[in-house]
Amino acid sequence: MLFVGISLNLPLSAQDVPPARSLAPGRGADLTMAKCAICHDITHITRAKLSRGEWEDNVRNMVERGAPISASETSLIIDYLSTYYNRDAAAPAAGAGTSAPTTQTRTERLLADNACMGCHAIDAKVVGPSFKEVAARYAQDGTAVDKLTAKIRAGGAGAWGQVPMPAHPQLSADELSQLATWVLRQM
């Protein structure tokens, strides 16, 4: 039987479906995003289905290579990955196991989605300076928002040490300004 004029645009396999560009919501998702996205595109996780042991090996390898992940964070990240990206068990249904929805500000979401907290903390040096240190350096600078906006967009190294900060060209002018303004308020 010949079918003429019919076009089906279906994926040939599950491999043809692009991996998700954000993590499944759940306890540890924001921390996992912040720490893993320092070096990896998040699709590195969303396309993977590994056993708990394989996730443990991957996270241990990241820590050995210098990822700024504490022991308590390691445990939470492994629990998250082995719950939501495990080949041996299905991920819980959306909203399962959560007692109340979490509320995040737009700025908190920007910080998490762009892995800012992977390298910075509010009041302690991690890989880069604390947000309080940045705010203090620019406290008397009337052009601080513009300077920080440019720095976040372009990235760079040398102002605070030799570890480079990645560029964030995907952020809109409004998002960049919002982040810069928030950083400057951390004094």
C-alpha positions as CSV (number, residue, x, y, z in Angstrom):
1,M,0.0,0.0,0.0
2,L,1.4,3.4,-1.0
3,F,0.6,6.6,1.0
4,V,1.2,9.7,-1.1
5,G,1.1,13.2,0.3
6,I,1.3,12.2,4.0
7,S,4.2,13.6,6.1
8,L,4.6,12.5,9.6
9,N,7.1,14.5,11.7
10,L,7.6,12.1,14.5
11,P,10.9,11.4,16.2
12,L,12.5,8.2,15.1
13,S,13.7,7.4,18.6
14,A,13.9,8.9,22.0
15,Q,17.4,10.1,21.0
16,D,15.7,12.5,18.6
17,V,14.0,14.4,21.5
18,P,16.3,17.1,22.7
19,P,17.3,17.0,26.4
20,A,15.6,19.4,28.7
21,R,17.3,22.8,29.3
22,S,16.3,23.0,33.0
23,L,16.3,20.5,35.8
24,A,13.3,18.8,37.2
25,P,11.9,20.6,40.2
26,G,12.8,18.9,43.5
27,R,14.8,19.2,46.7
28,G,18.4,20.0,45.6
29,A,17.6,21.1,42.1
30,D,18.8,24.7,42.6
31,L,22.0,23.6,44.3
32,T,22.7,21.0,41.6
33,M,22.1,23.7,38.9
34,A,24.4,26.2,40.7
35,K,27.2,23.7,41.2
36,C,27.1,21.7,38.0
37,A,26.4,24.5,35.6
38,I,29.7,26.1,36.6
39,C,31.4,23.8,34.1
40,H,28.7,22.0,32.2
41,D,25.7,22.9,30.1
42,I,22.8,21.5,32.2
43,T,21.8,19.2,29.3
44,H,24.8,17.2,30.4
45,I,22.6,16.1,33.3
46,T,19.2,16.1,31.7
47,R,20.2,13.7,28.9
48,A,21.8,11.3,31.4
49,K,20.2,8.4,33.3
50,L,22.8,7.0,35.6
51,S,22.7,4.7,38.7
52,R,23.3,6.2,42.1
53,G,26.8,4.8,42.1
54,E,27.6,6.4,38.8
55,W,26.3,9.7,40.0
56,E,28.4,9.4,43.2
57,D,31.5,8.7,41.0
58,N,30.7,11.7,38.7
59,V,30.2,14.1,41.6
60,R,33.3,12.8,43.4
61,N,35.3,13.4,40.2
62,M,34.0,17.0,40.0
63,V,35.1,17.6,43.6
64,E,38.5,16.1,42.9
65,R,38.8,18.4,39.9
66,G,38.2,21.5,42.1
67,A,34.4,22.0,41.9
68,P,33.5,24.1,45.0
69,I,31.1,21.6,46.5
70,S,31.1,20.9,50.3
71,A,30.4,17.4,51.8
72,S,26.9,18.3,52.8
73,E,26.2,19.7,49.3
74,T,27.7,16.6,47.7
75,S,25.2,14.4,49.6
76,L,22.2,16.6,48.5
77,I,23.3,16.8,44.9
78,I,23.8,13.0,44.7
79,D,20.4,12.4,46.3
80,Y,18.8,14.8,43.8
81,L,20.5,13.3,40.7
82,S,19.8,9.7,41.7
83,T,16.2,10.6,42.4
84,Y,15.4,12.5,39.2
85,Y,17.9,11.2,36.7
86,N,18.3,7.5,37.6
87,R,18.0,4.7,34.9
88,D,16.9,2.2,37.6
89,A,13.9,4.1,38.9
90,A,11.3,6.5,37.6
91,A,11.5,10.1,38.9
92,P,8.7,11.1,41.3
93,A,5.7,12.8,39.9
94,A,5.8,16.6,39.9
95,G,5.0,17.9,43.3
96,A,5.4,14.5,45.0
97,G,7.2,14.7,48.3
98,T,7.0,18.4,48.7
99,S,5.0,19.8,51.7
100,A,4.6,23.3,50.4
101,P,5.6,25.1,47.2
102,T,8.7,27.2,47.4
103,T,8.6,30.8,46.4
104,Q,11.6,32.2,44.7
105,T,12.1,35.8,43.7
106,R,13.0,36.6,40.1
107,T,16.5,37.5,41.3
108,E,16.9,34.2,43.1
109,R,15.8,32.4,40.0
110,L,18.4,34.3,37.9
111,L,21.1,33.5,40.4
112,A,20.2,29.8,40.4
113,D,19.7,29.5,36.6
114,N,23.0,31.1,35.8
115,A,25.0,29.3,38.5
116,C,26.1,32.5,40.2
117,M,25.9,30.9,43.7
118,G,28.3,28.1,42.5
119,C,31.2,30.6,42.6
120,H,29.9,33.4,44.9
121,A,28.2,33.6,48.3
122,I,26.7,36.6,49.9
123,D,29.3,37.0,52.6
124,A,32.1,34.5,51.9
125,K,34.6,34.0,49.1
126,V,33.9,30.8,47.2
127,V,35.7,30.7,43.8
128,G,35.0,34.4,43.2
129,P,34.5,37.2,45.7
130,S,31.5,37.4,48.0
131,F,28.7,39.7,46.9
132,K,29.4,41.8,49.9
133,E,33.0,42.3,48.8
134,V,31.8,43.4,45.3
135,A,29.3,45.8,46.8
136,A,31.9,47.3,49.1
137,R,34.4,47.8,46.2
138,Y,31.8,49.7,44.1
139,A,30.0,51.5,47.0
140,Q,31.2,55.0,46.0
141,D,31.1,54.4,42.3
142,G,28.2,56.2,40.6
143,T,28.6,54.0,37.5
144,A,28.7,50.7,39.4
145,V,25.5,49.3,37.9
146,D,26.8,49.8,34.4
147,K,30.2,48.4,35.2
148,L,28.8,45.3,36.9
149,T,26.3,44.8,34.1
150,A,29.1,44.8,31.6
151,K,31.2,42.5,33.7
152,I,28.4,39.9,34.1
153,R,27.6,40.0,30.4
154,A,31.3,39.7,29.2
155,G,32.8,37.7,32.1
156,G,36.5,38.0,32.5
157,A,39.5,37.4,34.9
158,G,42.0,39.5,36.7
159,A,39.9,41.9,38.8
160,W,39.6,39.4,41.7
161,G,42.1,36.8,40.8
162,Q,42.9,34.6,37.8
163,V,39.9,32.2,37.9
164,P,37.7,33.4,35.0
165,M,34.1,34.3,35.4
166,P,32.1,33.0,32.5
167,A,30.2,35.4,30.2
168,H,26.4,35.5,30.4
169,P,25.4,36.9,26.9
170,Q,22.0,35.1,27.1
171,L,20.8,37.5,29.8
172,S,18.7,40.5,28.8
173,A,19.6,44.0,29.7
174,D,16.9,44.0,32.3
175,E,18.1,40.8,33.8
176,L,21.7,42.1,33.9
177,S,20.7,45.3,35.6
178,Q,18.6,43.4,38.1
179,L,21.5,41.2,39.1
180,A,23.9,44.1,39.3
181,T,21.5,46.1,41.4
182,W,20.9,43.2,43.7
183,V,24.7,42.6,44.1
184,L,25.2,46.3,45.0
185,R,22.6,46.0,47.7
186,Q,24.5,43.3,49.6
187,M,26.6,45.6,51.7
